[in-house]
Amino acid sequence: MLMTKRKPASVGEILTEEFMQPLALTQAALAEAMGVPRKHVNELCNDRRAVTAPTALILARVFGNSAEFWLNVQRRCDLWEAMHSPHEQARIERAKPLQSVA
């Protein structure tokens, strides 16, 4: 799989720069809108919490977009991290492709 060398924008970056800042939303205000503790939003904004399916559904409802949008942001970051981690690369290299039965 080919991916760019440049790290994709994280959920925290997208959330703060593309959604919260233009709407002048504080973490506390977003947490209230989402119905979650402020710590949950703080961890999302600071990339210490990954977007799960339920969180993606909540964010989609709050911002009027899709859960797939949020899950795709998370997926791109997760894939990039795995592809650029020496530890994960070693694990991937140990995997043996199955031989096709012809």
Backbone bond lengths (Angstrom), bond angles and torsions (degrees), N, CA, C in turn:
res aa  C-N    CA-C-N  psi(-1)  N-CA   C-N-CA  omega(-1)  CA-C   N-CA-C  phi
1 M - - - 1.460 - - 1.528 108.84 -
2 L 1.307 116.19 129.53 1.449 120.78 179.09 1.512 109.51 -93.75
3 M 1.305 115.05 132.54 1.464 120.90 175.15 1.513 108.41 -139.20
4 T 1.283 115.39 156.34 1.449 120.99 179.44 1.525 111.42 -64.40
5 K 1.317 116.01 152.04 1.468 120.71 176.29 1.528 110.27 -71.94
6 R 1.328 116.04 -25.87 1.452 120.59 -177.96 1.528 109.59 -78.17
7 K 1.308 114.80 132.00 1.461 120.08 -179.93 1.526 109.78 -64.96
8 P 1.342 117.76 133.19 1.476 119.46 179.13 1.526 111.27 -69.05
9 A 1.310 115.60 159.24 1.466 120.66 176.59 1.515 108.90 -61.36
10 S 1.302 115.60 136.60 1.464 120.71 -178.28 1.529 110.90 -82.84
11 V 1.317 115.12 167.41 1.462 120.91 176.00 1.528 109.40 -57.36
12 G 1.321 116.52 -44.37 1.469 120.32 -179.59 1.514 112.56 -60.47
13 E 1.340 116.65 -42.78 1.468 120.42 179.09 1.522 111.04 -64.77
14 I 1.328 116.86 -46.58 1.464 121.29 -179.75 1.528 110.01 -62.61
15 L 1.326 115.19 -46.90 1.459 120.35 -177.71 1.526 111.37 -59.78
16 T 1.331 116.76 -48.59 1.467 119.27 -176.24 1.527 112.14 -75.48
17 E 1.344 117.35 -47.94 1.464 120.07 -172.37 1.523 113.99 -79.33
18 E 1.322 117.77 -34.25 1.466 120.48 -174.90 1.530 113.63 -98.41
19 F 1.317 116.68 -20.15 1.455 119.16 -176.22 1.524 113.12 -119.93
20 M 1.322 117.91 -55.08 1.456 119.94 -174.28 1.532 112.74 -71.02
21 Q 1.331 117.43 -49.27 1.469 119.73 -177.44 1.532 112.97 -60.87
22 P 1.344 118.60 -47.62 1.473 117.18 179.57 1.533 113.45 -61.20
23 L 1.330 116.60 -28.94 1.466 120.32 179.99 1.526 112.61 -94.59
24 A 1.346 116.42 2.45 1.471 122.20 -176.90 1.530 111.25 53.98
25 L 1.332 115.44 40.23 1.466 121.12 -179.86 1.518 110.52 -88.93
26 T 1.308 116.61 131.16 1.464 120.33 171.81 1.528 108.65 -85.69
27 Q 1.314 115.33 165.44 1.464 119.16 175.95 1.523 110.23 -60.74
28 A 1.319 116.54 -39.59 1.474 120.05 179.76 1.529 111.20 -63.67
29 A 1.326 116.61 -42.09 1.468 120.03 179.93 1.522 111.18 -66.40
30 L 1.338 116.33 -40.54 1.463 119.14 178.24 1.526 110.55 -66.03
31 A 1.326 116.32 -42.05 1.469 120.02 178.58 1.524 110.76 -58.69
32 E 1.327 115.96 -42.42 1.468 119.62 178.98 1.527 110.50 -64.00
33 A 1.331 116.72 -43.92 1.472 120.27 179.27 1.529 111.32 -63.26
34 M 1.326 116.44 -35.89 1.470 121.38 -179.08 1.518 112.49 -80.49
35 G 1.331 116.72 -20.63 1.463 119.84 -176.46 1.522 112.50 75.36
36 V 1.337 115.41 33.25 1.468 121.08 -179.91 1.529 108.86 -127.91
37 P 1.343 117.76 163.20 1.467 119.34 175.42 1.533 111.27 -64.30
38 R 1.329 116.42 150.87 1.464 120.89 178.71 1.520 111.36 -57.77
39 K 1.332 116.99 -33.81 1.469 121.20 179.08 1.534 110.94 -58.28
40 H 1.317 117.36 -37.41 1.468 122.72 178.91 1.535 109.71 -59.73
41 V 1.328 116.02 -47.58 1.469 120.81 179.50 1.520 110.22 -66.93
42 N 1.329 117.27 -42.27 1.463 120.66 178.63 1.523 111.24 -58.37
43 E 1.320 116.69 -42.82 1.464 120.64 179.54 1.529 111.18 -67.52
44 L 1.323 118.69 -36.92 1.470 121.25 175.13 1.529 109.83 -63.95
45 C 1.328 116.68 -47.63 1.470 121.41 -177.61 1.527 112.00 -62.63
46 N 1.304 116.87 -31.55 1.467 121.27 -177.33 1.525 112.90 -101.89
47 D 1.317 116.42 15.56 1.469 123.06 176.45 1.532 113.06 55.97
48 R 1.325 114.91 36.51 1.467 119.64 174.35 1.527 110.91 -106.24
49 R 1.330 116.58 2.16 1.466 122.13 178.27 1.522 107.01 -140.69
50 A 1.325 115.54 132.94 1.465 120.37 178.24 1.522 109.87 -85.24
51 V 1.317 115.30 153.01 1.466 120.39 175.61 1.526 108.43 -77.43
52 T 1.316 115.80 122.46 1.464 122.27 175.26 1.527 107.83 -97.20
53 A 1.314 116.93 170.96 1.461 120.27 178.26 1.533 111.58 -57.67
54 P 1.347 119.26 -46.99 1.466 117.89 179.02 1.538 112.74 -62.00
55 T 1.338 117.03 -40.69 1.465 119.53 178.59 1.521 110.55 -65.06
56 A 1.332 117.51 -38.45 1.466 121.09 178.12 1.533 110.18 -62.07
57 L 1.316 117.11 -39.70 1.463 120.72 178.44 1.529 111.16 -65.79
58 I 1.328 116.39 -39.48 1.467 120.82 178.47 1.526 110.11 -66.17
59 L 1.350 117.40 -48.05 1.464 120.78 179.31 1.525 110.85 -60.04
60 A 1.322 116.58 -40.50 1.468 120.81 179.10 1.533 110.56 -62.02
61 R 1.314 116.28 -41.53 1.473 120.07 179.50 1.527 110.90 -66.66
62 V 1.339 116.44 -42.59 1.465 120.79 -178.46 1.530 111.25 -65.88
63 F 1.346 116.76 -44.42 1.464 120.08 -173.43 1.526 114.02 -98.45
64 G 1.325 117.75 -3.78 1.452 120.03 176.63 1.517 114.27 73.37
65 N 1.334 116.36 27.27 1.468 118.87 174.82 1.524 107.83 -118.58
66 S 1.328 118.56 -154.06 1.461 119.69 -175.05 1.532 112.27 -110.00
67 A 1.314 114.92 153.51 1.471 120.40 174.17 1.523 109.51 -62.39
68 E 1.328 116.46 -34.62 1.469 120.68 179.66 1.517 111.49 -60.84
69 F 1.326 117.29 -35.85 1.464 120.46 177.43 1.533 109.96 -56.55
70 W 1.334 116.28 -51.73 1.469 120.71 -176.88 1.523 111.31 -67.65
71 L 1.329 117.26 -40.17 1.464 120.01 178.99 1.528 111.24 -66.99
72 N 1.327 117.83 -34.59 1.459 120.42 177.96 1.525 111.91 -68.61
73 V 1.327 117.23 -37.81 1.475 119.98 175.14 1.530 109.10 -59.86
74 Q 1.335 116.51 -46.25 1.458 120.95 179.82 1.522 110.95 -63.95
75 R 1.333 117.17 -43.64 1.466 122.11 -178.60 1.525 111.25 -62.00
76 R 1.335 117.25 -44.39 1.471 119.86 178.85 1.523 111.15 -59.17
77 C 1.322 116.47 -42.92 1.473 120.40 179.79 1.525 111.05 -67.10
78 D 1.323 117.01 -43.58 1.464 120.92 179.94 1.525 111.03 -61.66
79 L 1.336 116.82 -44.35 1.465 120.36 179.22 1.524 111.22 -64.42
80 W 1.323 116.75 -43.11 1.461 120.55 179.91 1.530 109.87 -60.84
81 E 1.334 115.66 -46.41 1.468 120.21 179.82 1.529 110.84 -59.73
82 A 1.321 117.54 -45.19 1.465 120.95 -179.44 1.522 111.16 -63.90
83 M 1.329 116.64 -39.65 1.461 120.25 -177.56 1.526 112.50 -74.72
84 H 1.318 118.27 -17.06 1.461 121.79 -178.29 1.526 112.85 -112.63
85 S 1.314 116.85 10.02 1.463 121.77 178.76 1.531 109.31 -99.40
86 P 1.331 118.22 120.14 1.472 119.30 177.85 1.528 112.30 -56.68
87 H 1.321 117.44 -38.39 1.467 121.30 179.82 1.529 110.07 -62.74
88 E 1.337 116.44 -47.96 1.466 119.65 -179.08 1.528 110.83 -68.61
89 Q 1.319 117.99 -36.10 1.462 120.65 177.75 1.526 110.58 -61.43
90 A 1.325 117.05 -40.45 1.464 120.69 177.98 1.527 110.40 -63.02
91 R 1.318 117.68 -41.63 1.463 121.25 177.83 1.519 110.91 -63.37
92 I 1.332 116.16 -42.27 1.468 120.67 -179.20 1.524 110.29 -64.61
93 E 1.333 116.74 -41.67 1.468 121.23 -178.78 1.526 111.90 -64.95
94 R 1.339 117.23 -28.12 1.478 120.35 178.92 1.521 112.04 -71.50
95 A 1.325 117.16 -21.57 1.468 120.44 -179.49 1.519 109.16 -68.67
96 K 1.320 115.16 139.64 1.470 121.22 -178.70 1.526 109.39 -110.22
97 P 1.336 116.36 122.00 1.464 118.61 177.73 1.526 110.44 -61.37
98 L 1.317 116.95 140.36 1.466 121.35 176.28 1.514 109.01 -72.92
99 Q 1.315 116.18 142.97 1.461 120.75 177.36 1.518 108.50 -78.29
100 S 1.311 116.59 135.41 1.463 119.20 179.57 1.527 109.52 -74.15
101 V 1.302 115.13 145.37 1.465 121.15 179.55 1.535 106.53 -95.03
102 A 1.338 115.01 115.54 1.476 117.89 -177.66 1.503 111.63 -118.05
